[in-house]
Amino acid sequence: KYSVLNNGELRSLRFIKKQDSTGLRILYSSNIREAQSHKASRWFFKIDGHECTVPSKIDIRIHQQVRNNLHMPAVLLGTCTATSQGPIKAGAHTITVHISSTDGSSGWQS
């Protein structure tokens, strides 16, 4: 079970997409961390206020069971094909959640 602690936009960019038939390739590069114990953080993209899901979600997750202040380089990269022609706002977001159960594993639905 998770409870949301914060949800914020990190960076955004506005531009005009010229064709409906093209996808939108997005890249965000930074260092990331989750320093608190029993927390998880997720970095993801939103296009015009909605998370991109076609062809799939574009995200990175860190689950932290013990307090550890490791800064890790990360690249968030993907293609979103569910965008139409016209003005677009693309943004990188983060969300931090509290983990009430610490039975974590890696690689599942991330």
C-alpha positions as CSV (number, residue, x, y, z in Angstrom):
1,K,0.0,0.0,0.0
2,Y,1.3,3.5,-0.9
3,S,0.4,7.0,0.2
4,V,1.4,9.9,-1.9
5,L,3.7,12.4,-0.2
6,N,4.5,14.8,-3.0
7,N,3.9,15.1,-6.8
8,G,5.7,17.7,-8.8
9,E,6.7,18.9,-12.2
10,L,10.5,19.1,-12.6
11,R,10.8,20.6,-16.1
12,S,8.5,21.3,-19.0
13,L,8.7,22.3,-22.6
14,R,6.0,23.8,-25.0
15,F,6.2,23.4,-28.7
16,I,4.1,22.8,-31.9
17,K,3.8,19.2,-33.2
18,K,3.5,19.5,-37.0
19,Q,2.1,16.0,-37.9
20,D,-0.4,13.6,-36.4
21,S,1.3,10.6,-37.9
22,T,4.6,11.0,-35.9
23,G,5.5,10.0,-32.4
24,L,7.1,12.1,-29.7
25,R,10.6,11.0,-28.5
26,I,11.4,12.4,-25.1
27,L,14.6,12.4,-23.1
28,Y,15.3,13.7,-19.6
29,S,18.7,13.2,-18.0
30,S,19.6,14.0,-14.4
31,N,20.8,12.5,-11.2
32,I,18.1,10.9,-9.0
33,R,17.8,9.7,-5.4
34,E,15.4,8.6,-2.7
35,A,17.2,9.3,0.6
36,Q,14.5,8.3,3.1
37,S,13.7,4.9,4.5
38,H,10.5,3.0,3.5
39,K,9.9,5.4,0.6
40,A,9.7,5.0,-3.2
41,S,10.1,7.7,-5.9
42,R,9.0,7.6,-9.5
43,W,10.0,9.9,-12.4
44,F,7.7,10.0,-15.4
45,F,6.5,12.0,-18.4
46,K,3.2,13.8,-18.9
47,I,2.1,15.1,-22.3
48,D,-0.6,17.9,-22.0
49,G,-1.2,16.9,-18.4
50,H,-1.7,13.2,-19.0
51,E,0.8,10.4,-18.5
52,C,2.0,8.8,-21.7
53,T,0.8,5.2,-22.0
54,V,1.0,4.4,-25.7
55,P,3.0,2.4,-26.5
56,S,3.8,2.1,-22.8
57,K,4.6,4.2,-19.7
58,I,7.9,6.0,-19.6
59,D,9.2,6.0,-16.1
60,I,12.0,5.2,-13.6
61,R,11.4,4.0,-10.0
62,I,13.6,3.7,-6.9
63,H,12.4,1.8,-3.8
64,Q,14.4,2.5,-0.6
65,Q,14.1,0.4,2.5
66,V,16.8,2.0,4.6
67,R,18.0,5.6,4.8
68,N,20.7,5.9,2.1
69,N,21.6,9.2,0.3
70,L,22.9,7.8,-3.0
71,H,22.7,10.0,-6.1
72,M,22.5,8.0,-9.2
73,P,22.8,9.1,-12.9
74,A,19.6,8.3,-14.8
75,V,18.1,8.8,-18.3
76,L,14.4,8.8,-18.8
77,L,13.8,8.0,-22.5
78,G,10.9,6.9,-24.5
79,T,8.5,7.5,-27.4
80,C,4.8,8.6,-27.0
81,T,2.6,7.9,-30.0
82,A,-0.7,9.1,-28.5
83,T,-0.1,12.8,-29.4
84,S,-1.9,14.8,-32.0
85,Q,-0.8,17.7,-34.2
86,G,-0.8,21.1,-32.6
87,P,0.5,22.8,-29.3
88,I,2.1,20.3,-26.9
89,K,3.4,20.6,-23.3
90,A,5.8,17.8,-22.4
91,G,6.9,17.6,-18.8
92,A,9.1,15.5,-16.5
93,H,7.4,14.8,-13.1
94,T,8.3,13.0,-9.9
95,I,6.2,11.5,-7.2
96,T,7.3,10.2,-3.7
97,V,5.2,7.6,-1.8
98,H,5.4,6.1,1.6
99,I,5.7,2.3,1.6
100,S,3.6,0.7,4.4
101,S,4.7,-2.8,3.4
102,T,8.4,-3.4,2.9
103,D,8.2,-6.5,0.8
104,G,9.9,-5.1,-2.3
105,S,11.3,-6.7,-5.4
106,S,12.8,-5.4,-8.6
107,G,11.8,-5.4,-12.2
108,W,8.0,-6.0,-11.8
109,Q,5.8,-3.6,-13.7
110,S,8.3,-0.8,-13.7
